Amino acid sequence: MLYAYTYGLPPREEGDPLREARDFAAAQGWTVLDEITDDCPPSTARRLRPGWRRLVGLVSGQDQLVEGIVCPREECLTDDPSDRSVIRAWAQVHGVFIRLVHRPTNHTPTISSAGDKGVS
């Protein structure tokens, strides 16, 4: 699954914000089930973003069709740094890995399994 929160991305990424994530997934030999983006203003709660709701359904649904989420960078999960640990905890609860194409500037390891149930 490729996902990116695209609101306010630099112009070079606006045309195809998931290009790098798609290339990264292909290089790993991963099959991409779907590509989801959200372009909502920062004031839009994650639970109100249509792409995020769809992603949550695919990850936490009965069939759990998603094994991992690939994002261009951490900011593509959420623009709120304090929210990222919630997303990591949520993914971990569901056994889903998160891989970032670009490491965070502080060189924190790639988000592996994340997840807290307060993610919807």
N, CA, C and O of each residue as an XYZ file, in Angstrom:
480
protein
N       0.849     -1.161      0.000
C       0.000      0.000      0.000
C       0.893      1.222      0.000
O       1.814      1.324      0.810
N       0.627      2.143     -0.899
C       1.342      3.409     -0.912
C       0.395      4.469     -0.382
O      -0.763      4.535     -0.794
N       0.884      5.302      0.532
C       0.056      6.360      1.091
C       0.867      7.626      1.248
O       2.043      7.586      1.611
N       0.221      8.763      0.968
C       0.856     10.056      1.212
C      -0.191     11.104      1.508
O      -1.199     11.215      0.810
N       0.060     11.869      2.548
C      -0.715     13.069      2.842
C      -0.014     14.162      2.052
O       1.114     14.532      2.379
N      -0.658     14.680      1.025
C       0.028     15.507      0.042
C      -0.186     16.999      0.183
O       0.366     17.765     -0.608
N      -0.952     17.439      1.142
C      -1.221     18.861      1.275
C       0.083     19.622      1.532
O       0.811     19.319      2.478
N       0.365     20.601      0.693
C       1.536     21.445      0.879
C       2.862     20.819      0.500
O       3.911     21.313      0.911
N       2.844     19.745     -0.274
C       4.107     19.148     -0.711
C       4.855     20.118     -1.624
O       4.233     20.948     -2.287
N       6.180     20.018     -1.662
C       6.942     20.860     -2.579
C       6.482     20.631     -4.016
O       6.068     19.523     -4.359
N       6.547     21.660     -4.861
C       6.059     21.552     -6.249
C       6.616     20.370     -7.018
O       5.908     19.805     -7.851
N       7.855     19.975     -6.773
C       8.436     18.858     -7.532
C       7.705     17.552     -7.273
O       7.807     16.626     -8.077
N       6.970     17.453     -6.170
C       6.273     16.208     -5.843
C       4.779     16.267     -6.133
O       4.101     15.243     -6.058
N       4.255     17.433     -6.460
C       2.812     17.557     -6.644
C       2.283     16.714     -7.802
O       1.188     16.161     -7.705
N       3.035     16.606     -8.886
C       2.560     15.870    -10.052
C       2.346     14.397     -9.766
O       1.343     13.827    -10.197
N       3.253     13.779     -9.060
C       3.165     12.356     -8.743
C       3.812     12.120     -7.383
O       4.954     11.666     -7.313
N       3.099     12.422     -6.308
C       3.699     12.344     -4.978
C       4.131     10.940     -4.561
O       4.907     10.789     -3.618
N       3.647      9.930     -5.241
C       3.983      8.561     -4.854
C       5.015      7.903     -5.778
O       5.312      6.719     -5.625
N       5.551      8.649     -6.716
C       6.519      8.074     -7.665
C       7.681      7.399     -6.934
O       8.018      6.252     -7.228
N       8.287      8.104     -5.988
C       9.425      7.528     -5.272
C       9.015      6.316     -4.440
O       9.759      5.339     -4.354
N       7.854      6.378     -3.838
C       7.371      5.242     -3.050
C       7.106      4.041     -3.955
O       7.415      2.905     -3.596
N       6.542      4.296     -5.114
C       6.273      3.228     -6.085
C       7.586      2.573     -6.525
O       7.691      1.347     -6.573
N       8.579      3.399     -6.845
C       9.887      2.882     -7.259
C      10.554      2.088     -6.139
O      11.151      1.039     -6.380
N      10.445      2.600     -4.907
C      11.022      1.937     -3.746
C      10.383      0.560     -3.542
O      11.084     -0.433     -3.345
N       9.063      0.509     -3.592
C       8.355     -0.763     -3.407
C       8.744     -1.756     -4.502
O       8.950     -2.937     -4.224
N       8.845     -1.288     -5.728
C       9.222     -2.174     -6.838
C      10.634     -2.723     -6.632
O      10.889     -3.896     -6.908
N      11.543     -1.889     -6.154
C      12.918     -2.328     -5.917
C      12.991     -3.396     -4.827
O      13.908     -4.217     -4.827
N      12.036     -3.389     -3.904
C      11.989     -4.397     -2.839
C      11.286     -5.673     -3.309
O      11.310     -6.690     -2.617
N      10.665     -5.613     -4.481
C       9.910     -6.753     -4.986
C       8.528     -6.866     -4.380
O       7.913     -7.931     -4.435
N       8.026     -5.773     -3.796
C       6.715     -5.777     -3.159
C       5.619     -5.496     -4.173
O       5.798     -4.684     -5.081
N       4.498     -6.160     -4.021
C       3.320     -5.902     -4.835
C       2.525     -4.785     -4.188
O       2.209     -4.843     -3.000
N       2.206     -3.771     -4.971
C       1.446     -2.634     -4.447
C      -0.036     -2.884     -4.699
O      -0.476     -2.985     -5.844
N      -0.794     -2.983     -3.616
C      -2.227     -3.225     -3.690
C      -2.967     -1.992     -4.206
O      -3.867     -2.097     -5.039
N      -2.578     -0.836     -3.702
C      -3.284      0.392     -4.063
C      -2.412      1.585     -3.728
O      -1.425      1.465     -3.003
N      -2.785      2.739     -4.264
C      -2.112      3.995     -3.977
C      -3.160      4.972     -3.481
O      -4.168      5.209     -4.148
N      -2.919      5.533     -2.315
C      -3.892      6.430     -1.704
C      -3.202      7.731     -1.318
O      -2.110      7.722     -0.751
N      -3.849      8.845     -1.632
C      -3.353     10.142     -1.187
C      -4.501     10.930     -0.569
O      -5.672     10.698     -0.866
N      -4.139     11.849      0.281
C      -5.087     12.803      0.848
C      -4.522     14.196      0.617
O      -3.337     14.434      0.852
N      -5.360     15.113      0.160
C      -4.940     16.497     -0.054
C      -5.897     17.419      0.692
O      -6.548     18.279      0.099
N      -5.965     17.220      1.991
C      -6.855     18.010      2.842
C      -6.022     19.018      3.621
O      -4.857     18.753      3.920
N      -6.592     20.156      3.951
C      -5.859     21.129      4.776
C      -5.466     20.527      6.118
O      -6.126     19.607      6.601
N      -4.391     21.040      6.729
C      -3.929     20.499      8.011
C      -4.993     20.487      9.106
O      -4.929     19.673     10.027
N      -5.953     21.371      9.010
C      -6.996     21.418     10.041
C      -7.978     20.245      9.936
O      -8.806     20.060     10.828
N      -7.900     19.455      8.866
C      -8.794     18.312      8.686
C      -8.315     17.139      9.533
O      -7.203     16.646      9.345
N      -9.132     16.706     10.444
C      -8.772     15.559     11.285
C      -8.516     14.341     10.411
O      -9.173     14.156      9.386
N      -7.561     13.511     10.816
C      -7.216     12.329     10.030
C      -8.443     11.458      9.786
O      -8.596     10.909      8.695
N      -9.316     11.321     10.775
C     -10.501     10.472     10.616
C     -11.473     11.013      9.575
O     -12.368     10.290      9.138
N     -11.313     12.271      9.171
C     -12.180     12.864      8.154
C     -11.551     12.869      6.762
O     -12.185     13.291      5.795
N     -10.329     12.412      6.661
C      -9.640     12.368      5.367
C     -10.051     11.086      4.647
O      -9.846      9.999      5.188
N     -10.618     11.175      3.456
C     -11.122      9.970      2.773
C     -10.053      8.917      2.513
O     -10.312      7.725      2.677
N      -8.879      9.329      2.118
C      -7.815      8.360      1.865
C      -7.396      7.635      3.125
O      -7.184      6.422      3.113
N      -7.276      8.382      4.220
C      -6.881      7.756      5.486
C      -7.937      6.765      5.948
O      -7.606      5.674      6.413
N      -9.204      7.138      5.822
C     -10.280      6.214      6.221
C     -10.195      4.923      5.414
O     -10.379      3.832      5.953
N      -9.920      5.053      4.141
C      -9.801      3.867      3.286
C      -8.617      3.009      3.718
O      -8.727      1.785      3.799
N      -7.491      3.652      3.993
C      -6.303      2.933      4.448
C      -6.579      2.193      5.758
O      -6.212      1.026      5.899
N      -7.216      2.855      6.705
C      -7.556      2.222      7.982
C      -8.436      0.994      7.743
O      -8.236     -0.049      8.364
N      -9.404      1.123      6.844
C     -10.270     -0.009      6.542
C      -9.521     -1.193      5.959
O      -9.813     -2.340      6.298
N      -8.565     -0.929      5.091
C      -7.786     -2.002      4.480
C      -6.841     -2.659      5.480
O      -6.601     -3.865      5.414
N      -6.305     -1.863      6.406
C      -5.372     -2.401      7.396
C      -6.097     -3.138      8.509
O      -5.682     -4.225      8.911
N      -7.166     -2.558      9.002
C      -7.815     -3.136     10.179
C      -9.071     -3.939      9.855
O      -9.733     -4.446     10.760
N      -9.397     -4.057      8.582
C     -10.571     -4.820      8.186
C     -10.398     -6.310      8.440
O      -9.294     -6.790      8.696
N     -11.491     -7.016      8.366
C     -11.494     -8.450      8.643
C     -10.516     -9.208      7.743
O      -9.864    -10.149      8.195
N     -10.410     -8.811      6.485
C      -9.523     -9.506      5.549
C      -8.079     -9.026      5.628
O      -7.196     -9.675      5.068
N      -7.812     -7.928      6.296
C      -6.507     -7.268      6.392
C      -5.653     -7.534      5.158
O      -4.773     -8.394      5.156
N      -5.937     -6.778      4.127
C      -5.282     -6.947      2.840
C      -3.903     -6.297      2.761
O      -3.201     -6.470      1.765
N      -3.508     -5.562      3.781
C      -2.273     -4.787      3.736
C      -1.244     -5.356      4.709
O      -1.541     -5.591      5.880
N      -0.020     -5.575      4.202
C       1.084     -6.013      5.055
C       1.984     -4.852      5.433
O       2.642     -4.877      6.474
N       2.011     -3.830      4.578
C       2.889     -2.709      4.842
C       2.441     -1.461      4.119
O       1.673     -1.515      3.158
N       2.943     -0.326      4.604
C       2.630      0.979      4.030
C       3.952      1.639      3.666
O       4.863      1.708      4.490
N       4.056      2.119      2.444
C       5.255      2.811      1.989
C       4.900      4.267      1.755
O       3.932      4.578      1.061
N       5.692      5.158      2.339
C       5.477      6.604      2.208
C       6.775      7.259      1.749
O       7.863      6.789      2.083
N       6.663      8.333      0.991
C       7.882      9.031      0.573
C       8.718      9.510      1.767
O       9.939      9.354      1.773
N       8.074     10.079      2.754
C       8.762     10.585      3.957
C       7.773     10.637      5.101
O       6.564     10.521      4.898
N       8.287     10.810      6.289
C       7.455     10.781      7.485
C       6.322     11.806      7.430
O       5.215     11.534      7.895
N       6.596     12.982      6.863
C       5.585     14.034      6.770
C       4.403     13.624      5.903
O       3.340     14.242      5.966
N       4.584     12.592      5.099
C       3.493     12.119      4.241
C       2.512     11.233      5.002
O       1.456     10.891      4.470
N       2.831     10.864      6.205
C       1.866     10.162      7.058
C       0.945     11.174      7.705
O      -0.276     11.011      7.699
N       1.528     12.215      8.261
C       0.783     13.277      8.916
C       1.703     14.480      9.039
O       2.919     14.328      9.163
N       1.136     15.655      9.004
C       1.953     16.861      9.150
C       2.217     17.184     10.613
O       2.975     18.108     10.907
N       1.617     16.452     11.527
C       1.757     16.688     12.966
C       2.761     15.697     13.559
O       2.457     14.510     13.678
N       3.963     16.176     13.936
C       4.980     15.259     14.466
C       4.514     14.448     15.678
O       4.911     13.293     15.831
N       3.688     15.030     16.533
C       3.229     14.295     17.720
C       2.262     13.165     17.349
O       2.055     12.239     18.133
N       1.686     13.243     16.180
C       0.729     12.244     15.709
C       1.427     11.005     15.143
O       0.809      9.947     15.024
N       2.686     11.129     14.800
C       3.399     10.030     14.143
C       3.575      8.816     15.050
O       3.522      7.679     14.581
N       3.783      9.049     16.340
C       3.926      7.905     17.254
C       2.612      7.146     17.381
O       2.611      5.928     17.558
N       1.499      7.861     17.291
C       0.182      7.218     17.318
C       0.027      6.314     16.096
O      -0.463      5.190     16.201
N       0.443      6.811     14.956
C       0.346      6.020     13.719
C       1.269      4.805     13.787
O       0.880      3.713     13.374
N       2.475      4.978     14.298
C       3.403      3.840     14.434
C       2.810      2.770     15.351
O       2.877      1.578     15.050
N       2.235      3.201     16.458
C       1.643      2.250     17.405
C       0.470      1.513     16.770
O       0.325      0.302     16.937
N      -0.362      2.246     16.045
C      -1.521      1.649     15.366
C      -1.081      0.572     14.368
O      -1.659     -0.515     14.330
N      -0.075      0.870     13.577
C       0.412     -0.103     12.589
C       0.961     -1.344     13.293
O       0.744     -2.468     12.842
N       1.670     -1.133     14.396
C       2.236     -2.263     15.124
C       1.138     -3.181     15.661
O       1.253     -4.404     15.588
N       0.088     -2.591     16.193
C      -1.038     -3.378     16.698
C      -1.609     -4.269     15.600
O      -2.041     -5.391     15.865
N      -1.610     -3.771     14.376
C      -2.184     -4.518     13.255
C      -1.148     -5.339     12.492
O      -1.472     -5.949     11.474
N       0.086     -5.360     12.970
C       1.124     -6.154     12.324
C       1.524     -5.632     10.960
O       1.939     -6.404     10.096
N       1.404     -4.339     10.760
C       1.708     -3.717      9.474
C       2.985     -2.897      9.603
O       3.132     -2.118     10.545
N       3.908     -3.069      8.663
C       5.119     -2.253      8.696
C       4.895     -0.946      7.937
O       4.042     -0.859      7.055
N       5.671      0.053      8.298
C       5.686      1.327      7.575
C       7.120      1.565      7.147
O       8.030      1.542      7.977
N       7.328      1.791      5.874
C       8.663      2.088      5.353
C       8.648      3.469      4.721
O       7.714      3.837      4.009
N       9.688      4.212      4.994
C       9.851      5.548      4.444
C      10.942      5.516      3.384
O      12.008      4.937      3.597
N      10.673      6.137      2.247
C      11.676      6.206      1.190
C      12.842      7.069      1.658
O      14.003      6.724      1.436
N      12.535      8.190      2.305
C      13.558      9.102      2.813
C      13.552      9.076      4.327
O      12.504      9.252      4.949
N      14.700      8.860      4.919
C      14.806      8.848      6.377
C      14.564     10.242      6.933
O      14.869     11.240      6.280
N      14.015     10.308      8.141
C      13.855     11.605      8.789
C      15.216     12.273      8.982
O      16.240     11.594      9.069
N      15.222     13.581      9.047
C      16.481     14.318      9.156
C      17.253     13.990     10.423
O      18.474     14.145     10.447
N      16.584     13.546     11.470
C      17.299     13.189     12.701
C      17.818     11.753     12.658
O      18.349     11.261     13.653
N      17.671     11.072     11.514
C      18.149      9.707     11.271
C      17.532      8.674     12.196
O      18.152      7.657     12.508
N      16.308      8.938     12.633
C      15.563      7.944     13.382
C      15.337      6.758     12.448
O      15.060      6.965     11.266
N      15.445      5.534     12.935
C      15.239      4.382     12.046
C      13.878      4.449     11.350
O      12.922      5.020     11.875
N      13.816      3.864     10.182
C      12.566      3.796      9.433
C      11.477      3.248     10.324
O      11.706      2.317     11.096
N      10.307      3.814     10.221
C       9.188      3.338     11.016
C       8.949      1.887     10.610
O       8.659      1.612      9.446
N       9.065      0.980     11.531
C       8.809     -0.395     11.168
C       7.382     -0.756     11.499
O       6.511     -0.475     10.676
N       7.082     -1.321     12.570
C       5.694     -1.622     12.868
C       5.168     -0.535     13.779
O       5.840     -0.158     14.739
N       3.982     -0.025     13.500
C       3.466      1.060     14.310
C       2.050      0.795     14.716
O       1.379     -0.028     14.094
N       1.561      1.473     15.755
C       0.159      1.373     15.915
C      -0.497      1.589     17.242
O      -0.113      0.985     18.243
N      -1.475      2.438     17.257
C      -2.335      2.642     18.413
C      -3.752      2.650     17.881
O      -4.006      3.181     16.800
N      -4.650      2.086     18.604
C      -6.017      1.989     18.098
C      -6.693      3.330     17.975
O      -7.798      3.395     17.436
N      -6.090      4.406     18.446
C      -6.671      5.725     18.334
C      -6.392      6.378     17.005
O      -6.347      7.606     16.931
N      -6.204      5.620     15.967
C      -5.772      6.144     14.683
C      -6.893      6.496     13.728
O      -6.672      7.300     12.823
N      -8.055      5.953     13.876
C      -9.119      6.144     12.890
C      -9.552      7.525     12.680
O     -10.443      7.775     11.868
